[in-house]
Amino acid sequence: MHVNGKVALVTGGAQGIGRAFVQALLGKGAKVRPGKFPSPLPAAGTRGRRVAAAPGARLGGRPVRLSVRPPASRSFSSRPAQVALLDRNSEAGRDSKAALDEQFEAQRTLFIQCDVTDQEQLKGAFKKVTEHFGRLDIVVNNAGVNNEKDWESTIQINLTSVIRGTYLGLEYMKKGNGGDGGVIINISSLAGLMPAAFQPVYCATKHGVIGFTRSIALAANMENYGVRLNTICPGFVNTPILQSIDKEENMGQYYSYKDEIKNMMQFYGVMDPSIIAEGLITIIEDDTLNGEVMKITASQGIHFHQYGQTPFTSSKR
Ligand SMILES: NC(=O)c1ccc[n+]([C@@H]2O[C@H](COP(=O)([O-])OP(=O)(O)OC[C@H]3O[C@@H](n4cnc5c(N)ncnc54)[C@H](O)[C@@H]3O)[C@@H](O)[C@H]2O)c1
């Protein structure tokens, strides 16, 4: 699926990885405002290195073009994407929207304050996005927390809301439901694939996201939903969530192990959020990917988890 002309909804889009997703979606094939340059995604083979976009610079092998306004009549596919940021943090959401408006046309983004654990707020936000932009093509269930003390809310945010966001995405995008098809990307973690001694509930929610997404992807294939569903599992990424490791209010009974987690970070490395956004764009653009679990690590970059044969993989098609 081309990102151009599409409408995306990103939960937890105000900061961190979600913010990088929004930036990447807006920057993909976008015209930028005069004197402003999109924050580029690393081109192939440049992972982890900064690629400066300056006048005359090339982005992803193509020259960066500056234009004041889009041409009056643009075909659907040549229009850049529009993105809704959902987040419970209104201050960060508004700040992000203001910063994005400096780079991209303001009407291309919409910030909606929304607590993903509030059913009515989440439903209302999906409705508002489709009414505002006229369609919905990409849903990224990204909002997440690391809180072992208030572990019930961790389950609500990291798993229950991802499930609800997926079902809402299907409701709007599923072909049998009048939708045009689309892509849903649910954000898990490497902790979804291995034990995490000092974050057992976080680990359980991220395992849950993978199991749910792989299962619903099978159903989507068998029932011809026209919607692809995939998971991204990043290693450590440099975002504000890492600060939660230093807080007793987040770590609870595991607080005394904070240095062990920091040692792990040092050992495995901490990535820039733009690398995770590169993975997101890969999943959106590659129509062959469904039910896949993308791993992104500092040592191996973007790669896929290999599973054995899954039952019921053949579709009715
Ligand atoms: N940073 C990492 O090392 C890392 C590694 C693997 C996976 N992840 C996952 O990536 C996702 C994004 O994390 P991040 O690192 O950007 O964290 P972050 O804390 O920087 O950003 C998370 C965003 O989600 C929002 N959010 C939290 N609870 C919410 C709720 N109930 N309703 C609406 N918004 C809510 C926050 O306000 C924030 O803007 C999470 O699912 C996280 O588990 C992060």
Ligand as a Chemical Component Dictionary entry (heavy atoms), coordinates in Angstrom:
data_LIG
# 
_chem_comp.id                   LIG 
_chem_comp.type                 NON-POLYMER 
_chem_comp.pdbx_formal_charge   0 
_chem_comp.three_letter_code    LIG 
# 
loop_
_chem_comp_atom.comp_id 
_chem_comp_atom.atom_id 
_chem_comp_atom.alt_atom_id 
_chem_comp_atom.type_symbol 
_chem_comp_atom.charge 
_chem_comp_atom.model_Cartn_x 
_chem_comp_atom.model_Cartn_y 
_chem_comp_atom.model_Cartn_z 
_chem_comp_atom.pdbx_ordinal 
LIG N1  N1  N 0  10.887 2.720  24.138 1  
LIG C1  C1  C 0  11.156 1.421  24.173 2  
LIG O1  O1  O 0  12.265 1.001  24.568 3  
LIG C2  C2  C 0  10.141 0.426  23.682 4  
LIG C3  C3  C 0  10.583 -0.872 23.369 5  
LIG C4  C4  C 0  9.659  -1.800 22.917 6  
LIG C5  C5  C 0  8.331  -1.450 22.786 7  
LIG N2  N2  N 1  7.929  -0.194 23.103 8  
LIG C6  C6  C 0  6.500  0.105  22.945 9  
LIG O2  O2  O 0  6.341  1.170  22.037 10 
LIG C7  C7  C 0  5.142  1.873  22.344 11 
LIG C8  C8  C 0  5.445  3.355  22.437 12 
LIG O3  O3  O 0  6.302  3.545  23.542 13 
LIG P1  P1  P 0  7.306  4.774  23.690 14 
LIG O4  O4  O 0  8.627  4.216  23.953 15 
LIG O5  O5  O -1 7.129  5.727  22.581 16 
LIG O6  O6  O 0  6.750  5.374  25.049 17 
LIG P2  P2  P 0  6.398  6.865  25.468 18 
LIG O7  O7  O 0  6.085  6.823  26.902 19 
LIG O8  O8  O 0  7.452  7.786  25.006 20 
LIG O9  O9  O 0  5.092  7.167  24.621 21 
LIG C9  C9  C 0  3.883  6.501  24.864 22 
LIG C10 C10 C 0  2.745  7.429  24.489 23 
LIG O10 O10 O 0  1.537  6.735  24.781 24 
LIG C11 C11 C 0  0.664  7.619  25.465 25 
LIG N3  N3  N 0  -0.265 6.868  26.306 26 
LIG C12 C12 C 0  0.017  6.105  27.385 27 
LIG N4  N4  N 0  -1.113 5.634  27.925 28 
LIG C13 C13 C 0  -2.128 6.112  27.159 29 
LIG C14 C14 C 0  -3.533 5.977  27.218 30 
LIG N5  N5  N 0  -4.145 5.293  28.184 31 
LIG N6  N6  N 0  -4.276 6.589  26.262 32 
LIG C15 C15 C 0  -3.681 7.315  25.290 33 
LIG N7  N7  N 0  -2.358 7.494  25.202 34 
LIG C16 C16 C 0  -1.586 6.895  26.128 35 
LIG C17 C17 C 0  1.592  8.507  26.295 36 
LIG O11 O11 O 0  0.951  9.708  26.695 37 
LIG C18 C18 C 0  2.744  8.715  25.327 38 
LIG O12 O12 O 0  2.535  9.826  24.494 39 
LIG C19 C19 C 0  4.608  1.264  23.635 40 
LIG O13 O13 O 0  3.598  0.332  23.328 41 
LIG C20 C20 C 0  5.821  0.560  24.214 42 
LIG O14 O14 O 0  5.464  -0.509 25.056 43 
LIG C21 C21 C 0  8.798  0.752  23.543 44 
# 
loop_
_chem_comp_bond.comp_id 
_chem_comp_bond.atom_id_1 
_chem_comp_bond.atom_id_2 
_chem_comp_bond.value_order 
_chem_comp_bond.pdbx_ordinal 
LIG N1  C1  SING 1  
LIG C1  O1  DOUB 2  
LIG C1  C2  SING 3  
LIG C2  C3  SING 4  
LIG C2  C21 DOUB 5  
LIG C3  C4  DOUB 6  
LIG C4  C5  SING 7  
LIG C5  N2  DOUB 8  
LIG N2  C6  SING 9  
LIG N2  C21 SING 10 
LIG C6  O2  SING 11 
LIG C6  C20 SING 12 
LIG O2  C7  SING 13 
LIG C7  C8  SING 14 
LIG C7  C19 SING 15 
LIG C8  O3  SING 16 
LIG O3  P1  SING 17 
LIG P1  O4  DOUB 18 
LIG P1  O5  SING 19 
LIG P1  O6  SING 20 
LIG O6  P2  SING 21 
LIG P2  O7  DOUB 22 
LIG P2  O8  SING 23 
LIG P2  O9  SING 24 
LIG O9  C9  SING 25 
LIG C9  C10 SING 26 
LIG C10 O10 SING 27 
LIG C10 C18 SING 28 
LIG O10 C11 SING 29 
LIG C11 N3  SING 30 
LIG C11 C17 SING 31 
LIG N3  C12 SING 32 
LIG N3  C16 SING 33 
LIG C12 N4  DOUB 34 
LIG N4  C13 SING 35 
LIG C13 C14 SING 36 
LIG C13 C16 DOUB 37 
LIG C14 N5  SING 38 
LIG C14 N6  DOUB 39 
LIG N6  C15 SING 40 
LIG C15 N7  DOUB 41 
LIG N7  C16 SING 42 
LIG C17 O11 SING 43 
LIG C17 C18 SING 44 
LIG C18 O12 SING 45 
LIG C19 O13 SING 46 
LIG C19 C20 SING 47 
LIG C20 O14 SING 48 
# 
